[in-house]
Amino acid sequence: MGISTQLYLGDCKEELKKLAENSVDLIVTSPPYADQRKSTYGGIRAEKYVEWFLPVSAELFRVLKPTGTFILNIKEKVVDGERSTYVIELILEMRKQGWFWTEEFIWHKKNCYPGKWPNRFRDAWERLLQFNKDKKFKMFQEEVMVPMGNWTRTRLKNLSETDKTRDVSKVGSGFGKNISNWVTRSKAYPTNVLHLATECNNKNHSATFPEELPEWFIKLFTEEKDTVLDPFSGSGTTVIVANRMGRNSIGIELLPDYYQMVQKQLEPAELYLFETNNEKIEPKKRYAVR
């Protein structure tokens, strides 16, 4: 059976109800931030954001497999001269829904333009929050390992006696290390900071993240033929990358223009289009919104 992509046109709070329980392996998404993109999505006030998002996260909890992972790209905004707390509040409320807040990754935007405001500088990073339904989940850490780097040529050339044992930290942190374990390694595990440039190509979307971002998480948390979901698919970065990597994908988009745009960019695969009446269109054919 080949790889399939399902595209839904409509509000994800309703469209998610059409997906089967425990059917998705990975969710990667970036919902509208509070009071952002008012011209396209209407904007959600910071004080209403948690109330707005919780019905969505409840449906995501339902469709995600117990072994699956949810990656939420989100960022606080400034309200009345201070950072809003809606992201922190959302995390706490999602934990009440049953989510485990397993990890927090940081997306460092390497090509962020310089700038300043009266009391702050320009943001150069965004949160990538990892949530899971269970503390045991699928994870393939070897798939995202990185080269050790040139520093090993000198650091590992002459090892001291303490380098050859599990040397306890001198600062009392409780951590130890054995440097000699690194001698034969060509790769190391990465940190939880992703250094990726922002998307510079014109995708006719106001908030497009780079393809390397969903690609990294798809490698880390899925295998071929697993299912990847983006309930706020926008320009379709997540579903397009998942399709290219041999994963089944599901995208939900509120606006017809983006819904149509994604159809044109998908690689050959079984493509199912769902509109607000939930009519399934035959695969391997492409149709515009009627």
C-alpha positions as CSV (number, residue, x, y, z in Angstrom):
1,M,0.0,0.0,0.0
2,G,1.3,3.4,-1.0
3,I,1.7,6.6,1.0
4,S,-1.4,8.8,1.3
5,T,-2.1,12.4,2.2
6,Q,-5.4,13.6,3.5
7,L,-6.2,17.3,3.2
8,Y,-9.2,18.7,5.1
9,L,-10.7,22.2,4.5
10,G,-12.4,23.6,7.6
11,D,-11.9,24.4,11.3
12,C,-9.6,21.9,12.9
13,K,-11.8,21.8,16.1
14,E,-14.5,20.2,13.9
15,E,-12.4,18.4,11.3
16,L,-10.3,16.5,13.9
17,K,-13.5,14.8,15.1
18,K,-13.5,12.9,11.8
19,L,-10.2,11.2,12.5
20,A,-10.0,7.9,14.2
21,E,-8.9,7.6,17.8
22,N,-5.3,6.6,18.4
23,S,-4.5,6.9,14.7
24,V,-1.6,9.5,14.5
25,D,2.1,8.9,15.3
26,L,3.3,12.5,15.3
27,I,1.7,16.0,15.4
28,V,3.8,19.0,14.4
29,T,2.0,22.3,14.2
30,S,2.3,26.0,14.7
31,P,-1.2,27.5,15.5
32,P,-1.9,31.2,15.2
33,Y,-0.2,33.1,18.1
34,A,-2.3,35.4,20.3
35,D,-3.4,38.5,18.3
36,Q,-1.3,37.5,15.4
37,R,-2.3,37.3,11.7
38,K,-5.5,39.2,12.3
39,S,-5.9,39.8,8.6
40,T,-6.1,36.0,7.8
41,Y,-7.1,34.1,10.9
42,G,-8.9,36.8,12.9
43,G,-6.5,36.7,15.9
44,I,-7.1,35.4,19.4
45,R,-6.7,37.7,22.3
46,A,-4.0,36.6,24.8
47,E,-6.4,36.3,27.7
48,K,-8.7,34.0,25.6
49,Y,-6.0,31.9,24.0
50,V,-6.0,29.0,26.5
51,E,-9.8,28.7,26.3
52,W,-9.6,28.7,22.5
53,F,-6.9,26.1,22.2
54,L,-8.0,23.5,24.8
55,P,-10.8,22.0,22.7
56,V,-8.1,21.5,20.0
57,S,-5.6,19.9,22.3
58,A,-8.4,17.6,23.6
59,E,-9.0,16.3,20.1
60,L,-5.3,15.9,19.5
61,F,-5.0,13.9,22.6
62,R,-7.8,11.6,21.3
63,V,-6.2,11.0,17.9
64,L,-2.6,10.6,19.0
65,K,-1.4,7.1,19.6
66,P,-0.1,6.3,23.1
67,T,3.4,5.9,21.6
68,G,3.1,9.2,19.7
69,T,4.4,12.7,20.2
70,F,2.9,16.2,19.8
71,I,5.3,19.1,19.0
72,L,3.8,22.6,19.5
73,N,5.6,25.6,18.0
74,I,4.4,28.6,19.9
75,K,5.6,31.9,21.3
76,E,4.4,34.4,23.9
77,K,3.6,38.0,22.8
78,V,4.1,41.2,24.7
79,V,1.1,42.7,26.4
80,D,1.3,46.1,28.1
81,G,5.0,46.0,28.2
82,E,5.5,42.5,29.6
83,R,5.5,39.0,28.3
84,S,2.1,37.3,28.3
85,T,1.8,34.2,30.4
86,Y,-0.6,32.4,28.1
87,V,1.9,29.7,27.0
88,I,2.7,28.8,30.6
89,E,-1.0,28.7,31.4
90,L,-1.7,26.5,28.4
91,I,1.0,24.0,29.5
92,L,-0.6,23.8,32.9
93,E,-4.1,23.3,31.5
94,M,-2.9,20.7,29.0
95,R,-1.3,18.7,31.8
96,K,-4.8,18.6,33.4
97,Q,-6.1,17.1,30.2
98,G,-3.6,14.2,30.6
99,W,-0.7,15.4,28.6
100,F,2.9,14.9,29.8
101,W,5.1,18.0,29.1
102,T,8.1,15.9,28.2
103,E,10.6,18.3,26.8
104,E,11.1,21.8,25.4
105,F,13.1,22.5,22.3
106,I,14.3,25.9,21.2
107,W,14.3,27.0,17.6
108,H,17.1,29.5,17.2
109,K,16.5,31.6,14.1
110,K,20.0,31.9,12.7
111,N,19.2,34.7,10.2
112,C,17.0,36.8,12.5
113,Y,17.4,40.5,11.6
114,P,18.8,42.7,14.4
115,G,16.5,45.2,16.1
116,K,15.4,46.8,19.3
117,W,12.4,48.3,21.2
118,P,12.5,50.7,24.1
119,N,12.7,47.8,26.7
120,R,13.7,44.7,24.7
121,F,15.6,43.3,21.7
122,R,14.2,41.4,18.7
123,D,13.3,37.7,19.3
124,A,15.7,35.2,17.8
125,W,14.0,32.0,19.1
126,E,10.7,30.2,19.5
127,R,9.5,27.4,21.7
128,L,8.9,23.9,20.4
129,L,7.0,22.1,23.2
130,Q,7.0,18.3,23.3
131,F,3.9,16.6,24.8
132,N,3.1,12.9,25.1
133,K,0.3,10.8,26.3
134,D,2.6,8.3,28.0
135,K,6.1,8.5,29.4
136,K,7.1,5.7,27.1
137,F,6.9,6.8,23.4
138,K,8.7,6.0,20.1
139,M,11.9,7.9,19.7
140,F,14.8,7.2,17.2
141,Q,17.6,9.4,18.6
142,E,20.3,7.9,16.3
143,E,18.4,9.4,13.3
144,V,19.3,13.0,14.4
145,M,22.9,12.5,15.5
146,V,25.4,15.1,14.5
147,P,29.2,15.0,13.6
148,M,31.5,15.1,16.6
149,G,33.3,18.2,15.3
150,N,37.0,19.2,14.8
151,W,37.5,19.8,18.6
152,T,37.9,16.0,19.1
153,R,41.2,16.0,17.2
154,T,43.0,17.9,19.9
155,R,40.8,17.1,23.0
156,L,41.0,13.4,22.5
157,K,44.5,13.1,21.3
158,N,46.1,12.9,24.7
159,L,43.9,11.5,27.5
160,S,44.6,11.9,31.2
161,E,43.9,9.2,33.7
162,T,40.7,11.0,34.8
163,D,39.6,11.1,31.2
164,K,39.5,7.3,31.2
165,T,37.2,7.0,34.2
166,R,33.7,8.3,35.1
167,D,35.0,11.6,36.6
168,V,32.6,13.1,39.0
169,S,31.8,16.8,38.5
170,K,34.1,19.2,40.5
171,V,31.3,21.7,40.9
172,G,29.0,19.2,42.8
173,S,26.3,19.0,40.0
174,G,26.3,15.2,40.3
175,F,27.1,14.7,36.7
176,G,30.1,12.6,35.6
177,K,31.8,11.9,32.3
178,N,34.2,9.4,30.8
179,I,36.0,11.2,27.9
180,S,37.5,8.0,26.6
181,N,34.1,6.8,25.5
182,W,34.1,9.5,22.8
183,V,37.4,8.4,21.1
184,T,35.9,6.0,18.5
185,R,32.7,8.0,17.9
186,S,32.1,10.0,14.7
187,K,28.7,11.3,15.8
188,A,27.1,12.7,19.0
189,Y,23.6,13.2,20.2
190,P,22.4,16.8,19.6
191,T,21.2,19.3,22.1
192,N,17.6,20.5,22.4
193,V,18.4,23.7,20.5
194,L,17.8,23.7,16.8
195,H,19.8,26.2,14.8
196,L,17.7,26.8,11.7
197,A,17.3,29.8,9.5
198,T,13.8,31.1,9.0
199,E,12.0,30.4,5.7
200,C,13.1,33.0,3.1
201,N,11.2,31.7,0.1
202,N,7.9,33.4,-0.7
203,K,5.2,30.8,0.2
204,N,2.5,33.4,0.3
205,H,2.0,32.7,4.0
206,S,2.8,35.0,6.9
207,A,4.3,32.4,9.2
208,T,6.1,29.7,7.4
209,F,8.7,27.6,9.3
210,P,11.7,26.0,7.4
211,E,11.3,22.4,6.1
212,E,14.2,21.3,8.2
213,L,12.1,21.8,11.3
214,P,9.4,19.2,10.8
215,E,11.9,17.0,9.0
216,W,14.0,16.8,12.2
217,F,11.1,15.8,14.3
218,I,9.8,13.4,11.7
219,K,13.2,11.6,11.8
220,L,13.3,11.6,15.6
221,F,9.8,10.3,16.3
222,T,8.5,8.3,13.3
223,E,9.3,5.5,10.9
224,E,8.3,5.1,7.2
225,K,4.6,4.8,6.7
226,D,3.8,6.3,10.1
227,T,1.2,9.1,10.1
228,V,2.0,12.8,10.6
229,L,-0.7,15.4,11.4
230,D,-0.7,19.2,11.1
231,P,-4.0,20.6,12.3
232,F,-3.0,24.2,11.3
233,S,-1.3,23.3,8.0
234,G,-1.0,26.7,6.5
235,S,1.4,26.5,3.5
236,G,1.7,22.8,4.1
237,T,5.3,22.5,5.1
238,T,4.7,19.6,7.5
239,V,2.5,17.5,5.2
240,I,4.8,18.1,2.2
241,V,7.9,17.1,4.1
242,A,6.2,14.0,5.6
243,N,5.0,13.0,2.1
244,R,8.5,13.3,0.7
245,M,9.9,11.2,3.6
246,G,7.6,8.3,3.0
247,R,5.1,9.1,5.8
248,N,1.4,9.3,5.6
249,S,0.2,12.8,6.3
250,I,-2.9,14.7,7.3
251,G,-3.3,18.4,7.0
252,I,-6.2,20.6,8.1
253,E,-6.5,24.2,6.9
254,L,-9.2,26.8,7.5
255,L,-8.5,29.0,4.5
256,P,-9.3,27.7,0.9
257,D,-6.3,29.5,-0.7
258,Y,-3.8,27.6,1.4
259,Y,-5.7,24.4,1.0
260,Q,-5.5,24.7,-2.8
261,M,-1.9,25.8,-2.7
262,V,-0.8,22.7,-0.8
263,Q,-2.5,20.4,-3.3
264,K,-0.2,21.7,-6.1
265,Q,3.0,21.2,-4.1
266,L,2.5,17.6,-3.0
267,E,4.7,14.8,-4.5
268,P,2.8,12.0,-6.3
269,A,0.9,10.0,-3.8
270,E,-2.6,9.0,-3.0
271,L,-4.3,12.3,-2.3
272,Y,-7.6,12.5,-0.5
273,L,-9.4,15.9,-0.3
274,F,-12.0,16.5,2.3
275,E,-14.2,19.6,2.3
276,T,-16.7,20.8,4.9
277,N,-19.3,18.1,3.8
278,N,-16.7,15.4,4.4
279,E,-16.9,14.1,0.8
280,K,-14.0,11.9,-0.1
281,I,-12.5,12.5,-3.6
282,E,-10.9,9.7,-5.4
283,P,-7.1,9.4,-4.9
284,K,-4.4,10.2,-7.5
285,K,-6.5,13.1,-8.9
286,R,-6.3,16.7,-8.0
287,Y,-9.4,19.0,-7.7
288,A,-9.9,22.6,-6.8
289,V,-12.2,23.6,-4.0
290,R,-15.8,23.6,-5.3
